Amino acid sequence: MDETYIKVKGRERFLYRAVDSTGQTIDFLLTAERDTAAAKRFFQRGLANPGNSIPRVINVNQNRAYPAAVDELKKDGTIRRRCKLRQCKYLNNVVEQDHRNVKRRIWLAKGYGSVATAWRTLRGIEAMDMIRKGRVRRAGKGDVVAQARSISALFGIAA
């Protein structure tokens, strides 16, 4: 799990992203703050999806909000008590490399005028990335026809 920033109305907003050990995107969240409440909300979103498995280990950077958020979620029972939180800036290289695609596409926009516009664009970028990675049901990584059908079903585009 990691966060990066994007510009919305000239101000930095934080884009939290989680990627599993194989490079598959788990979830993403755009927030105005980089604090414990935002980290906790992001963990809850990622764990609420039935397609995602319960993590055994969570790799994060040195942000102080993560241990507090994980402790609260362990007390709530959302995360197992045996789940290990590893804070090391070198262990989350998978997600750092995965930021490249998103940042490259966001850079083309030169910032956004509203949070709603940024969120809609990010949803599209992440959806296309998940399809490309083969995360969509019944659309394999190399099956272009099935991927085109998924895109048309998702966005309402005639294929």
C-alpha distance (Angstrom), angle and dihedral (degrees) to the residues before:
residue distance angle dihedral
M1 . . .
D2 3.77 . .
E3 3.76 142.0 .
T4 3.76 132.9 -133.5
Y5 3.77 130.7 178.2
I6 3.79 136.2 -117.5
K7 3.79 130.7 -172.1
V8 3.80 118.7 -109.0
K9 3.82 115.9 175.1
G10 3.80 88.9 -16.6
R11 3.82 93.2 -56.6
E12 3.77 127.4 105.8
R13 3.80 117.3 -108.8
F14 3.76 121.3 -173.5
L15 3.77 123.1 -120.9
Y16 3.80 111.6 -158.6
R17 3.81 113.9 -159.6
A18 3.79 132.4 -179.6
V19 3.78 125.3 -160.9
D20 3.80 127.4 -179.6
S21 3.80 124.6 -130.2
T22 3.82 92.5 -88.5
G23 3.82 93.2 53.6
Q24 3.81 97.3 -103.5
T25 3.81 114.1 143.8
I26 3.80 111.9 -116.4
D27 3.80 102.0 -177.7
F28 3.81 145.1 -38.8
L29 3.80 136.1 -150.2
L30 3.82 133.5 -170.3
T31 3.83 114.4 -147.2
A32 3.78 138.4 166.7
E33 3.80 94.6 -136.3
R34 3.79 134.1 52.3
D35 3.79 99.2 -148.9
T36 3.80 142.8 116.0
A37 3.81 94.2 -84.3
A38 3.82 91.8 54.3
A39 3.81 92.0 46.9
K40 3.80 91.4 48.7
R41 3.82 91.6 48.3
F42 3.80 89.9 50.4
F43 3.82 93.3 49.8
Q44 3.81 90.4 49.3
R45 3.81 91.8 50.6
G46 3.79 93.1 50.0
L47 3.79 94.3 46.6
A48 3.82 94.3 44.9
N49 3.81 92.6 65.3
P50 3.83 108.1 95.0
G51 3.82 90.9 -147.7
N52 3.80 91.6 66.0
S53 3.78 122.1 78.5
I54 3.81 124.0 -132.3
P55 3.81 107.6 -94.4
R56 3.77 123.2 -117.1
V57 3.81 93.8 -166.3
I58 3.81 129.9 18.0
N59 3.81 117.4 -157.3
V60 3.79 115.6 -158.2
N61 3.79 138.6 158.7
Q62 3.81 126.0 -107.1
N63 3.83 96.2 -75.7
R64 3.83 108.0 137.4
A65 3.81 92.4 -143.2
Y66 3.81 94.4 71.2
P67 3.84 100.6 66.8
A68 3.81 91.4 47.7
A69 3.81 92.0 48.7
V70 3.81 93.0 47.4
D71 3.82 91.7 48.0
E72 3.82 90.5 52.7
L73 3.81 91.5 48.5
K74 3.80 91.5 49.0
K75 3.81 89.4 53.1
D76 3.83 89.9 49.6
G77 3.79 91.0 49.4
T78 3.80 94.1 -120.4
I79 3.80 91.5 119.2
R80 3.79 123.1 37.3
R81 3.80 115.4 -105.9
R82 3.80 90.2 -125.2
C83 3.81 92.0 58.2
K84 3.78 108.2 117.3
L85 3.82 123.0 -138.9
R86 3.81 113.0 -153.0
Q87 3.79 116.7 -167.8
C88 3.77 108.9 -163.8
K89 3.78 126.7 127.4
Y90 3.82 92.5 -141.3
L91 3.80 97.9 53.7
N92 3.80 97.5 66.7
N93 3.81 97.2 59.0
V94 3.81 90.6 123.5
V95 3.79 92.1 64.7
E96 3.82 92.5 39.5
Q97 3.80 89.5 57.2
D98 3.79 90.6 45.3
H99 3.83 89.6 57.0
R100 3.80 88.6 67.0
N101 3.79 95.6 76.7
V102 3.79 93.6 47.4
K103 3.81 94.2 44.1
R104 3.81 91.4 48.3
R105 3.79 91.6 55.0
I106 3.80 94.3 42.0
W107 3.80 91.4 50.6
L108 3.82 89.5 61.8
A109 3.81 89.6 62.3
K110 3.85 92.8 54.5
G111 3.80 90.1 -143.5
Y112 3.78 133.4 -40.3
G113 3.79 133.4 -96.7
S114 3.80 96.4 -139.8
V115 3.78 140.9 14.0
A116 3.82 90.5 -117.9
T117 3.81 91.7 56.8
A118 3.80 91.8 47.0
W119 3.83 91.2 48.3
R120 3.82 93.5 50.1
T121 3.80 91.3 48.6
L122 3.81 92.3 47.4
R123 3.80 91.4 49.7
G124 3.80 89.8 54.4
I125 3.80 93.5 46.3
E126 3.80 92.6 48.3
A127 3.83 92.8 44.8
M128 3.79 91.8 52.2
D129 3.80 89.9 46.2
M130 3.82 91.7 51.4
I131 3.80 90.4 49.9
R132 3.81 91.1 48.7
K133 3.82 90.9 50.6
G134 3.82 92.1 51.1
R135 3.81 96.1 -112.9
V136 3.82 93.2 131.9
R137 3.80 117.7 96.7
R138 3.81 114.3 -105.5
A139 3.81 92.9 6.3
G140 3.80 111.3 96.9
K141 3.76 125.3 -156.2
G142 3.82 94.2 -98.7
D143 3.82 99.5 30.1
V144 3.80 101.7 106.0
V145 3.82 95.2 175.2
A146 3.81 92.9 54.2
Q147 3.81 90.1 45.5
A148 3.82 90.4 53.0
R149 3.82 89.6 50.8
S150 3.82 90.3 50.8
I151 3.79 91.4 50.3
S152 3.79 92.3 49.5
A153 3.81 91.0 48.5
L154 3.80 92.4 46.1
F155 3.80 99.0 45.1
G156 3.81 101.1 24.1
I157 3.79 94.1 -115.7
A158 3.80 118.5 149.8
A159 3.80 110.1 -118.2
